[in-house]
């Protein structure tokens, strides 16, 4: 019987195996380098506008800090030109935009993404501690191509006095810039994927011929989205619009936020819509898939 051959019995085979391993490692290193280079190039190519809509000194100062830190990762457009272009678009509430408003604002500025900034400071009180001070900055990262809110970031810091809280917020801008650059990169990569294209009818106008013998999708029991604790803390009043695609069995195929506000309200609305049981659209007694637009208004109601 032929005895097993160890790798030491065949030095040439050992060298061949070593060379294959080294080649594999080399290919992995090259692939990782290309991937990192591709990602960095993707982000650096994006034209980004930084906008402080409230036009106050703290927002302007914070925006300038963000531009200095983010400018090494993306192409920051001229602030004054971006601001002028942004204000030329008639937007009802800049922190509660619909997709068409956001796309129009981004297009007139000539950017791929824009970041809306709102800062604030306030004195807080608590049962568990003495009064303290908060400095915060809210960042809305918006895609011009889709008008969607791709990321909403709240940075909040507390201290015993307001000056210290503001200083901590300013010191955090470097990390915030990196986080925003990463969010933009993720949005760029997501945008390169093929969209899930489902042809689905939308609810027609009530007096149109298409509305004849049609019953739109409707939930058997409506569920009210939660007004989030973070929205309550910052006294947010906003409207969230969501499109829901309901199939012929009453299942939710997809949802899309078409008016956003941040503060976790979009996620709250989506959870509520997806947790409801739906009666599908019916035309002449036959079910059909249909897209329906739902609107939810949020406002703070103080508890007694």
NORVENGI-V865875 format. One record per backbone hydrogen bond with DSSP energy under -0.5 kcal/mol. NH is the residue of the N-H (numbers start at 0). CO is the residue of the C=O. E is the energy in kcal/mol with one decimal. If there is no record, write none. Layout:
BEGIN
{{NH | CO | E} {NH | CO | E}}
END
This chain:
BEGIN
{{5 | 3 | -0.6} {8 | 5 | -1.5} {9 | 6 | -0.9} {12 | 9 | -0.6} {13 | 9 | -1.8} {14 | 10 | -2.2} {15 | 11 | -2.0} {16 | 12 | -2.5} {17 | 13 | -2.4} {18 | 14 | -2.5} {19 | 15 | -2.0} {20 | 16 | -2.2} {21 | 17 | -2.5} {22 | 18 | -2.3} {23 | 19 | -2.4} {24 | 20 | -2.5} {25 | 21 | -2.5} {26 | 22 | -2.5} {27 | 23 | -2.1} {28 | 24 | -2.5} {29 | 25 | -2.6} {30 | 26 | -2.6} {31 | 27 | -2.5} {32 | 28 | -2.4} {33 | 29 | -2.7} {34 | 30 | -2.3} {35 | 31 | -2.6} {36 | 32 | -2.8} {37 | 33 | -2.8} {38 | 34 | -2.4} {39 | 35 | -2.7} {40 | 36 | -2.5} {41 | 37 | -2.4} {42 | 38 | -2.2} {43 | 39 | -2.6} {44 | 40 | -1.7} {45 | 42 | -1.6} {47 | 45 | -0.6} {47 | 74 | -3.1} {48 | 112 | -1.8} {50 | 48 | -0.6} {50 | 114 | -3.0} {52 | 50 | -0.6} {54 | 51 | -1.6} {59 | 55 | -2.2} {60 | 56 | -2.5} {61 | 57 | -2.4} {62 | 58 | -2.6} {63 | 59 | -2.0} {64 | 60 | -1.8} {65 | 61 | -2.4} {66 | 62 | -2.5} {67 | 63 | -2.1} {68 | 64 | -1.7} {69 | 65 | -3.0} {70 | 66 | -2.1} {72 | 69 | -2.1} {73 | 69 | -1.6} {74 | 45 | -2.4} {75 | 73 | -0.9} {76 | 47 | -2.6} {81 | 77 | -2.5} {82 | 78 | -2.6} {83 | 79 | -2.2} {84 | 80 | -2.4} {85 | 81 | -2.7} {86 | 82 | -2.1} {87 | 83 | -0.7} {87 | 84 | -0.8} {88 | 85 | -1.3} {90 | 88 | -1.2} {95 | 92 | -2.0} {98 | 257 | -1.9} {101 | 97 | -2.3} {102 | 98 | -2.6} {103 | 99 | -2.3} {104 | 100 | -2.4} {105 | 101 | -2.5} {106 | 102 | -2.5} {107 | 103 | -2.2} {108 | 104 | -1.4} {109 | 105 | -1.1} {110 | 105 | -1.9} {111 | 46 | -2.7} {112 | 46 | -2.0} {113 | 141 | -2.0} {114 | 48 | -2.9} {115 | 113 | -0.5} {115 | 139 | -2.3} {116 | 50 | -2.4} {117 | 137 | -1.8} {119 | 135 | -2.0} {121 | 133 | -2.0} {123 | 131 | -3.0} {125 | 128 | -0.8} {131 | 123 | -2.0} {132 | 158 | -2.8} {133 | 121 | -2.7} {134 | 156 | -2.4} {135 | 119 | -2.7} {136 | 154 | -2.3} {137 | 117 | -3.2} {138 | 152 | -2.9} {139 | 115 | -2.2} {140 | 138 | -0.6} {140 | 150 | -2.8} {141 | 113 | -2.9} {141 | 139 | -0.7} {142 | 147 | -2.4} {143 | 111 | -2.6} {144 | 111 | -0.6} {146 | 142 | -2.2} {149 | 140 | -1.8} {149 | 147 | -1.0} {150 | 140 | -1.5} {152 | 138 | -2.5} {154 | 136 | -2.7} {154 | 152 | -0.5} {155 | 153 | -0.5} {156 | 134 | -2.5} {158 | 132 | -2.1} {164 | 160 | -1.8} {165 | 161 | -2.5} {166 | 162 | -2.0} {167 | 163 | -2.2} {168 | 164 | -2.0} {169 | 165 | -2.3} {170 | 166 | -2.2} {171 | 167 | -0.9} {171 | 168 | -0.8} {172 | 169 | -1.2} {175 | 171 | -2.0} {176 | 172 | -2.9} {177 | 173 | -1.7} {178 | 174 | -2.1} {179 | 175 | -2.5} {180 | 176 | -2.4} {181 | 177 | -2.1} {182 | 178 | -2.2} {183 | 179 | -2.4} {184 | 180 | -2.1} {185 | 181 | -2.4} {186 | 182 | -2.0} {187 | 183 | -2.4} {188 | 184 | -2.5} {189 | 185 | -2.4} {190 | 186 | -2.1} {191 | 187 | -0.9} {191 | 188 | -0.7} {192 | 188 | -0.5} {192 | 189 | -1.0} {196 | 194 | -1.4} {197 | 195 | -0.9} {198 | 196 | -0.5} {199 | 197 | -0.7} {200 | 288 | -0.7} {202 | 290 | -1.5} {207 | 204 | -1.8} {210 | 207 | -1.6} {211 | 208 | -1.6} {213 | 210 | -1.7} {214 | 281 | -3.0} {217 | 278 | -1.8} {219 | 276 | -2.9} {220 | 276 | -0.6} {227 | 225 | -0.9} {231 | 227 | -2.1} {232 | 228 | -2.3} {233 | 229 | -1.5} {234 | 231 | -1.2} {235 | 230 | -2.3} {237 | 297 | -1.6} {239 | 295 | -2.9} {240 | 238 | -0.5} {240 | 258 | -1.0} {241 | 293 | -2.5} {242 | 255 | -3.1} {243 | 291 | -2.6} {244 | 253 | -3.0} {245 | 243 | -0.7} {245 | 289 | -2.8} {246 | 244 | -0.5} {246 | 250 | -3.0} {249 | 246 | -2.1} {252 | 244 | -3.5} {252 | 250 | -0.7} {253 | 244 | -0.8} {255 | 242 | -2.1} {257 | 240 | -2.3} {257 | 255 | -0.5} {258 | 240 | -1.4} {259 | 96 | -2.1} {264 | 261 | -1.8} {267 | 263 | -1.7} {268 | 264 | -2.3} {269 | 265 | -2.5} {270 | 266 | -2.3} {271 | 267 | -1.9} {272 | 268 | -2.7} {273 | 269 | -2.4} {274 | 270 | -1.4} {275 | 271 | -0.7} {275 | 272 | -0.8} {277 | 249 | -0.9} {278 | 217 | -3.2} {279 | 277 | -0.6} {280 | 287 | -0.7} {281 | 214 | -2.4} {282 | 285 | -2.7} {283 | 212 | -2.5} {285 | 282 | -1.7} {287 | 280 | -1.8} {289 | 245 | -2.4} {290 | 200 | -3.0} {291 | 243 | -2.6} {293 | 241 | -2.9} {295 | 239 | -2.5} {297 | 237 | -3.4} {301 | 299 | -0.5}}
END
